[in-house]
Amino acid sequence: MAYVDWFFSIISFLTIGINVPNIPKKSKSFKNKIHDIADTSELWLETQRLSSNILKSLHPKETLKSKKKEIIDKAKLRYKKINKSIHTAHFMKTRDKLVFVFTLICLASACYILGKYPCSFYIYYIVAVIVLIPMRFVSYRIQKYHYFLLDFCYYGNVICVMYLYLYPSNAIAFNISAAFALGPLLVAVPLFTNSFVPHSIDKITSLVIHLLPALAIWSIKSSECPAFAESMILLPFGEFYFYSATTYLVWILVYYLIMFRIAYERWQRKGNLTLYKWVMEDTTTLTYAYCGLLGERFRPLMFMSQHALSSLILIVVAYAQLVNVWVLTGSIIIITCWSFWNGAGYYIDLFASRYEKDIQKIEEIYQKLG
């Protein structure tokens, strides 16, 4: 058995200085077994087991990595199965019906609160934002849309919630919140074609983010709510514009640094959809033409400049609404009806083929009667 002694000499030489406490014991038992084993195939299997144990002892990080990869692969497989099940036609139809009913219940509740308890409507708004925005974050994160959550509308909602909940007696906070809610956020409804589509959580969330801040400000101002009496003082236009514009410029600076300096290559590489990317996809718009005036290199900077220019103008529009409550009321009614119109257009376009067939049948009936 000279070859056995030679084999263990090599193993001993290779494992000098390695702290593997189980090797000597296993090596001893292995050596004893070899004297009793005649079949070379069994010898090879035992050698493989020993080598495997040695490698595991030598590379614990690789073992952990393999286990981590195995867990991740199982999680991905589980997610794919769940994702496949929730995207079946039956599940999606049932989900949309439930969302439709729940949305109409929420709409009825909002109308009731706004009519009977207008000074408490802001609570309804805060709850809606707290529930819907985290849901959107999860949904957008999966779809790679999560950079949209850095857009101004979410920043504006944070400012409004902070005023209504944390600083209800702060006049500056009221003026800034009103400037954002009645200016850029409210005008975003027609600008981004926000629609009242009760079965779609995504479309209802967009409408809530852009329309409800204005309704919350309108409810406390028109009703002269005691809890906000100290803060509802309209500042002179110069102060109003200074505080609102400064707060806006804080956001635009941070947004530019994140989107076009820090994370630009990352979201480009990973194919994440952003507001800039979405707007630039349509090459026929005036926005695309304006952003390209100074060439491709300065297109992101021009994009931010047009956003800033329009928002700073809309702050002036917001001030005009605050001066007269009837102008404010009329603006909100017009924008709300606009969202209903967009929703009606969505459903008509969705069922256009069936709608056209019904119209053709009606025309045929009238022709026969005529």
Summary of the structure (lengths in Angstrom):
residues: 370
radius of gyration: 32.8
end to end distance: 112.5
largest distance: 113.3
contacts: 1031
relative contact order: 0.08
helix: 84%
strand: 0%
